[in-house]
């Protein structure tokens, strides 16, 4: 299948100014000649007519031809730019299939770029992350990954591991000089430096993971404390119905907002209390389900009602492992006393969802609780990247503790190198590639 001609519509479904049908194959010249009457100049936009099997005109458009190996996939690539009607696009795609192409699998163009050494695996994932970026900061960090910044850091550590493996394994041949060789080569110092590099990359990767995955925050608390008003403050619009009647919110309401570049997925929930009717009972059950999946619990309390201050674990249920909590004293515009001493210890902020007073402090505290320190030097990272970095760190730590047992030290270094190589795809299983590229959109 790697030698098949593939075709896909690379622009979104629907009507638009133009639509792009993309083609890739080791040799596209025969297929292109069946579509147009002229031979397109490489890397030049050529105005032409796209023809059907009877030489009738499907559309007037532009063809761009990129001969191998100087193309996105490393193969011959052609882009057919037609008018953006869905019928025209389908006719053009059908004609490509008649000429021998097949519909591309999701991410197959980028997968071919990876297999033909145009991109490594981390860069290929950067392509998908750039398309899916939900904030400006996420897009900038995805570009860094696409340009190879993340890969360069990984490859630098792989090179350091290779040098250490050469040293350790060569030393095994000279057991009588083992101590002298290790001391002169500063093996322990070099391992310590590698651990620092891994920690630095892990920190930057965790920042990137926040940009990519975002933070799931659940607004919870007793009825009528202002959770829905706070959701509206985050959203900047009237997303939730607000009344003075307790139990107005009966179901969870989701909203995604941008906090200084970090996506915050807020879930507004029904007020927690003993349910007054079956419908409210279902809503409270859903509130507990949302809380159990949250990264951050935002416990909203009413500054005029001290009974609402303390987080009620019986009402909230079980929090996810590692989830954090922030207590929010809302409605401070209605009180004139300092209530800080009455609130349990831990992260807390006072604000008014109605006036906006203190809202900036809440944003700052949320970002701090999530571990966000800024996007400088950050690159988007996926869960598999973090797992690989953590695994490599464990193996380097183990190698450091086994310098006196060089056979074991050498094996730990090998395992660390294997873990890092999995990030860039230097070592990758077909199953992993299928999972990664299967999440791409068709046409990319």
Secondary structure, DSSP 8 states (H G I E B T S, - for coil): -TTS-EEEE-S-SS-EEEEEEEEEES--HHHHHHH-SS---BTS-EEEEEE-TTS-EEEEEEEEEE-TTSSSSSSEEEEEEEEE-HHHHHHHHHHHHHTT-EE--TTHHHHHHHHTTSS-HHHHHHHHHHHH--SHHHHHHHHHHHTTHHHHHHHHHHHHHHHHHHHHHHHTT-GGGHHHHHHHTTHHHHHHHHHHHHHHHHHHHHHHHHHHH-EEEEEE-STTSSHHHHHHHHHTS--S---SSTT---S-EEEEEEETTEEEEEEE----SS-SSHHHHHHHHHHHHHHHT-SEEEEEEETT-GGGSS--HHHH----TT-EEEEEEE-GGG--S--GGGS-SSSEEE--TTT-TTHHHHHHHHHHHHT----TT-----HHHHHHHHHHHHHHHHHHHTTTSHHHHHHHHHHHHHHHHHHHTSS--HHHHHHHHTTS-TT-
